[in-house]
Amino acid sequence: MLFDKVPTPCVGICSTTFGDTVCRGCRRYLHEVVDWNRYTDADKRLIWQRLDGLLAQVLPGSFRIDDAARLAERLAYYRIPHRPEGSPWVHLYALLKNAARQAPDLAEFGVTRLDTRPLTLAQLREVLNAELHQLAQAYYDKDFLRAARLAAGSASAP
């Protein structure tokens, strides 16, 4: 079910104000951060889909969700902030974001950790955040900058 009012992905640590083209906090592109309030709800949902897709690409390398319903139920039970309409990967990321320092028993949440590096859950979360940012930056460089270059090239063509 889609949310009625589309919330901002902002997490309050925007790095675009320091010159980043991809925010290290929410992973939106600079123009998406700047223009968010001008976008239609449909546009905002497309951005959320892209952001959620990043999680679905990165998190499966480190975790397996064994029981998505249990994950959602435990998030609600512990009142861990999350988007109920999000995918299981969105729910897992909410768990990592809000509870990694407490080192929760992932099995209680229907999740198995696949990553075997000697990292705490909080340390792994930071590694994954860096991977998510790198992937978002790669998509920005590939898609948005290429389109901008093509548009600039066609504008200067006779």
N, C-alpha and C positions, 0 to 999 in steps of 0.2 A: 504494500500500500504506500502510495506517495504521500509525503508530508504536505499539508496545506500551504503553509508559508515556508518557503525554502530557506533554511538557515544558512548563514555564512560558514564556510569551512575555517575561517580565521581562528587561530588558537592563541592569538595575542603576542606572538613573537615574530613579527613580520621582518624579514630581512630585505625586502624590496626597498625599504627606506634607506638602506645602506648600499644600494646599487645592484643587488642580485636581480637577475631576470626571472628566476624561479624562487619563490619564497621557501625558506628552509623550514618554516613552521607548518604551513598548510599545503605547500607544493603547487599553489596556483601560479600561473604566469603573471608577470607584472601587469599586463593590460587587464587581466581578469580581476586582480586586486583593485586596480584603479576604477574599473568600470562596473564592479559587482552590482552596485545599486541601480544601474541603468539597464541591467539585463532583465529579460523576461524570465518568468519561472521556468519555462522550458529550457532556456539557455543555461540557467543555473543548474538545472538537473543534469544537463549534458556535462557540465564541468564536474559535478559530483560523480557521475559515472566514470569519467576519466580518472579522477582521483581514487575512486574505489578500485578501479582496474589496476592501478599501480600496486595496491595491497595484494590483489589476487595474483599478481605476477611475482612479487618478492617473498611474501610470507610462506608459501608452500615449500620453499627451499629449506625452511627452518622448523616448520610445524606441520602437523597433520590434525585436521579437525575430525575427530571421531564421532562426535554427537553435537551437531549444530543446534538442536533444540535445547540440549542441556547447557550449552554455552550461553545462549540467550536467556535461559531461565536463571542461571547463576548470576549473570550480570544484573538482572532485575532484582534478584534476591538480595545481593550485596549493595544494591543501589549504585552500581558503577555507571557513570554517565556513558551513554551510547545512543546511537541512532537505531531504534528498534527495526526500522524498515531496511537497514543496511544488510549486506551479505554477511555470511559467517566470517569472512576475512575482515570485514569492517568491525565486527564484534570482537574478534581476537585482537585487533589493533587497539580497540578501546580498553581491553583488559591489560595489554602491555603498557599502554600509555598511563593508565590510572593505578595499576597495582603491581608493576614489575618490581618496584623497590621492596614490596612486602613479600616477594617470592611466593606467590600463591601456588598451591598444588594444582598443576594444570590438569591432572586427571579428573579432579573434581569438576572442572569446567568442560570436560569432554574433549580435551586437547592433549596431543602428544608432542613433545619437543623432539625434533629430528636432529637439530644442530648439536654436535658433540664437542664443540670447542669449550675450553674451560672458562666460560664467561658466565657471570651472573645473568639473570634474566634482564636486569636493568642495563647491563653492558651490552647484551645482545640486542636489546631494543635500540640502543644508540647506533650500533652497527647497521641494523636494519633501516633506521632513519637515514643514515648516510647513503645506503643503497637506494632507498626510495627517492632521495633527492637527486642522486646521479641519474636514475632512470627518468625522472621528470625533466631534468636538464637535457638529457639526450633526446627526448621527444620534442622538447622546445626547439633544440638546435636543428633537428631533422625536419620537423613539420612547419613550425611557425617561421623560423628564419629563412628556410628555403622558399616559402611562399612570399615572404617579404622581398627576398632577392629577385624572385621571378616578377613580382609586381613592379619593382624598381627598374628591372631590365626592360619590361614592356613599356613602361612610361617614358623611358629615354630612347626607345627605338623610333626611327623616323616614320 
